[in-house]
Amino acid sequence: MSVGVVVIGRNEGERLVRCLRSVLPRVHAAVYADSGSSDGSVARARELGADVVVLDASAPHTAARGRNAGFERLCAAHPDVDLVQVVDGDCEVQDGWLEAAAAYLAAHPDVAVVCGRRRERFPEASVWNQLADVEWDTPIGEAQSCGGDAMIRVSAWRRAGGYDPSLIAGEDPEFCWRIRSQGGRIVRLDREMTLHDAALTRPGKWWRRQARSGHAFAETVWRHRGQPDLHRLRRLASLVFWGGLWPLACLALAWPTRGASLLGLLAFAWPLCSAYRDARPRWSARVAALWAAGCVAGKPAELSGALRFAANQLRRRATPLMEYKGPAS
């Protein structure tokens, strides 16, 4: 089966160079879709031999729009391509992944998408990077969705209609929801897939990343309210309750209850222990505790993103791209 690659990026610098070098020698063709880079990424990609699509700046730049543009260029130039590996420009594809993923899809015609293990390149650089590394460590086997790195059948992509270019975040699970609704299966393999460079060096970057996630939860739940994804609906309800309603109620009642209501904040032990209990079978006690703390601490940030979506929905405005990291140094 013929494999092509679609890489998306914006000001990824050397991260993009590593990404392209990890795939160009191994695939039928590769397309790089650039979302308005100002760091020479377009020229570097062409020098390395990638076909380049520069997105028109007249429309908002989104990851979904970049993947769609790259896919259309790839299929137009190489109509014999059967499988497309999508990968973010801040990732490096690991040796053997492309071959293993293509072989699995060839042997399992009912599977539409396969993904593997994404790891952080520098998990020790910050606690925020380590949280991202743990986040990527999802269970092996049947999956509800994939992330920005996955191998997808061209036929499944066409049937689902591609990514929704208007989504500024959460485009991957929304796309996978449509693939699954048409009977396509998504499988996570027990295989190293990519190295990712989140570059979460400061808490502010982590906060913006969590806010973007909250925005994505709210928007996708709203768009599919007629056929809700129960998992995402529960996540949205959780971030609204623990990120806002409960702590605000405890604080608001502090004066009339002479501070007794503040004891209600002890209830945060419940989601903390729940997250730890779920994480402990897969990770060490220290990592599971870190993950649990990050889950609870991230609720207010996620809520801020969800509220931003709601506010812009009421104003009939589109939310601009929510970036959490700057150009690569």
Buried (B, 14 or more C-beta within 10 A) or exposed (E): BBBBBBBBBBBBBEBBBBBBEBBBEBBBBBBBBBBBBEBEBBEBBEEBEBBBBBBEEEEBBBBBBBBBBBBBBBBEEBEEBBBBBBBBBBBBBBEEBBEBBBEBBEEEEEBBBBBBBBBBBBBEBBBBBBBBBBBBBBEEEEBEBBBBBBBBBBEBBEBBEBBBBBBBBBBBBBBBBBBBEEEBBBBBBEBBBBBBBBBBBEEEBBBBBBBBBBBBBBBBBBBBEEEBBEEBBEBBEBBBBBBBEBBEEBEEBBEEEEEEBBEBEEEBEEBBEEBBEEBBEEBEEEBBBBBBBBBBBBBBBBBBBBBBBBEBBEEEEEBEBBBBBEEBE
